[in-house]
Amino acid sequence: MTNKKIFILLPDGVGLRNFAYSNFHDIGIEKEFDVIFWNNTMFSIEDLGFKEIKINNAKTHPLTDVYKIVKIQLTLNQFIKKTKDSIYESYKFPFSYRDLKFTIKSILVNCLILLNSGKKGLKRISHKITFEERKTLYYYQSKQTLEKEKPAMVFCTNQRQILSVAPLLAAKDLNIPTATFIFSWDNLPKATMIVETDFYFVWSQYMKDELLLYYPYINENQIIITGTPQFEMHFNEKKQTSKQVFFDKFNLDTNKKYICFSGDDITSSPDDPLYLKDISEAIRILNTKNHNLGIIFRRCPVDFSNRYDEVLKEYSEIIVPIDPLWKPLTTKWNTILPLKEDDTLFSNIAEYSEMVVNLGSSTIFDFAAHNKPCGYFNYNQEFQLDNKWDIHKCYKFVHFSSMPNKNAVFWLNNPNEIAQKMDELLDNIQSQEIILNAKKWFETINQHPPEKASERIWNAIEVIIK
């Protein structure tokens, strides 16, 4: 009889939405898998009625984080050499010298980069990570758990977390098949491949080609195209409430049409409040011309700042804030975890908004699933909060080259044209063409039909363990 016990390794909270809140678990149970979440988050999976084994006091080797930074820098250098494209430089985080500890760390990283340039040096650093992690208590505890539980496979929910390395090494050393899921559409060009596994689950043929380009040591037969469970919620009727119920719950006006402003974090868009102000001003103009519009403001889930307060107050007759349902478990950003109810909330915002506007966000695909267009801001503010930041740099990032048609979004190139462009879209002059192009982009970056991603993942797992 085939062993069907599958460990779903959750090294951090980013996998909760895809693998704990989607249909993923239920489909696994329907296929008679014994699904156990190997949980390193502060969130209790048992509260969802699922099996879990908690990981306690997971700690990497003291040098591992240094080696990880070196590995990312060296990998990006290889990308630049291979593609002859300097855009990869922009993915490098600046070194910090704010105190003695950070200064020593930055000097050490720079020394290791100089001593390990080239492919052989990168291989050496990768070996250092695995060598040091095999010496940790975390590795031995992971190995003990695997020896006791004897899972048929360990499936890691994202490829970028250094805390995944020890348990995956333990699985490999026990000849247990391992796989990882590439978490986001922009992760591979950023050199966030921290783990090495037997199999790699990707969103699309486009992502598979990226993986083969950036990591030539990975064989084609190790890569499995599944799509991502991230968008399944938009095709689940159980996630939808009636318009009346939704509007009543958030005190929305049923006589108004709403535009969703989807916020970014302060690093990605330091001038975000100013863009919210610009679109609010445009709405105010349109409302003097026989429109009746409002804005649903959904902030970035990890942004609890007060930076929007002045704009929200100034345009209170237009803007209705609907905060994401995420819970901060500590003060660290990576322990701000989504609640299951946020899927329903976000899906309904997309359904009952006319469109979404933001800065280069993947929410274009969430709204395309509801046949709604997306607008990208494409101009710098006259008085920037951070003079080193440039919005045009954003759209040069590698993942935007996957856009098959530049008209997959409507571009907001200056604040003075926002009102006119939105007027045209609301009158349906261009919106259908934009939605069609957005859907083609969606098909490029994510395997269709999107609602079958979890099923495809489980089908692949079944083949692997057999």
URDADA-V969702 format. One line per field, one symbol per residue. ss: DSSP state (A for helix, B for strand, O for the rest). psi: psi as a letter, one per 40 degrees, with the letter a starting at -180 (. if undefined). burial: I if it has 24 or more other ideal C-beta (glycine too) atoms within 12 Angstrom, else O. Layout:
ss: ???
psi: ???
burial: ???
//
This chain:
ss: OOOOBBBBBBOOAAAAAAAAOOOAAAAAAAOOOBBBBBBOOOOOAAAAOOBBBBOOOOOOOOOAAAAAAAAAAAAAAAAAAAAOOAAAAAAOOOOOOOOAAAAAAAAAAAAAAAAOOAAAAAAAAAAAAAAAAOOOAAAAAAAAAAAAAOOOBBBBOOOOOOOAAAAAAAAAAOOOBBBBBOOOOOOAAAOOOOOOOOBBBBOOAAAAAAAAAAOOOOOAAABBBOOOAAAAAAAOAAAOOOAAAAAAAOOOOOOOBBBBBBOOOOOOOOOAAAAAAAAAAAAAAAOOOOOOBBBBBBOOOOOOOOOOAAAAAAOOOOBBBOOOOBBBOOOOAAABBBOOAAAAAAAAAAAAOOBBBBOOOOAAAAAAOOOOBBBBBOOOOOOOOOOOOOAAAAOOOAAAAAOOOAAAOBBBOOAAAAAAAAAAAAOOOOAAAAAAAAAAAAAAAOOOOAAAAAAAAAAAAAAAAO
psi: hhhfhhhhhgdaededddedeaedddddddefighhhgheiehhdddeeiiihihhfhhiidedddddddddddddddddddefhedddeehiiihfdidddddddddddddddefiidddddddddddddddeeidddddddddddddfidihhheieehdedddddddddeefhiiiihhdieeddeefegdihidihhididdddddddddgeehideehhhdihededdeehdeehiidddddddefiheeihhhhhhiiidddgdedddddddddddddddeefeigiihhhhihdehfieeeddddddfdedhhhgiigihhdaehdeehiiideddddddddddeidiiiagfieeddddddefhihhhifiiidgidheeihddddeeideeeehehefeihhgeideedddddddddefdeddddddddddddddehhihdeedddddddddddde.
burial: OOOIIIIIIIIIIIIIIIIIIIIIIIIIOOIOIIIIIIIIIIIOIOOOOIIIIOIOOIIIIOIIIIIIIIIIIIIIIIIIOOOOOOOIOIIIOOOOOOOOOOOOIIOOIIOIIOOIOOOOIIOOIIOIIIOIIIOIOIIOIIIOIIOOIOIIIIIIIIIIIIIIIIIIIIIIOIOIIIIIIIIIIIIIIIIIIIIIIIIIIIIIOIIIOIIOOIIOOIOOOIIIIIIIIIIIIIIOOOIIOOOOOIIOOIOIOOOIIIIIIIIIOOOIIIIIIIIIIIIIIIIIOIIOOOIOIIIIIIIIIIIOOOIIOOIIOOIOOIIIIIIIIIIOOOOOOIOIIIIIOIIIIIIIIIIIIIIIIIIIIIIIIIIIIIOIIIIIIIIIIOOOOOOOOOIOOIIOIIIIOIIOOOOIIIIIOOIOOIIOIIIOIIOOOIIOOIIOIIIIIIIIIIIIOIIIIIIIIIOIIIOIIO
//
